Amino acid sequence: MSSEPRCSLCSGRLVKEHCVVVAARLVSYNQAWVCIQCSAAFPIAVWPRTALSHFEPLYSDGKRLVDKPC
């Protein structure tokens, strides 16, 4: 059994990311586990932010798509 975190949606590997915006109603989070296969994000730290617009996925098929600083 692997201790590496896995995505509950596609079983892809999860990596810990900072400066990620995950919206949950009117609250957003700035740290999350992000799946490198399907780009699903699971928040791990709360950080209130303003209203959100469209954001690009961080990962697709194991490759990071967005490479910009916080």
PyMOL commands that set and color helices and strands:
alter all, ss='L'
color gray80, all
select strands_A, chain A and resi 14-24+27-35+41-46+59-60+63-64
alter strands_A, ss='S'
color yellow, strands_A
deselect
rebuild
show_as cartoon
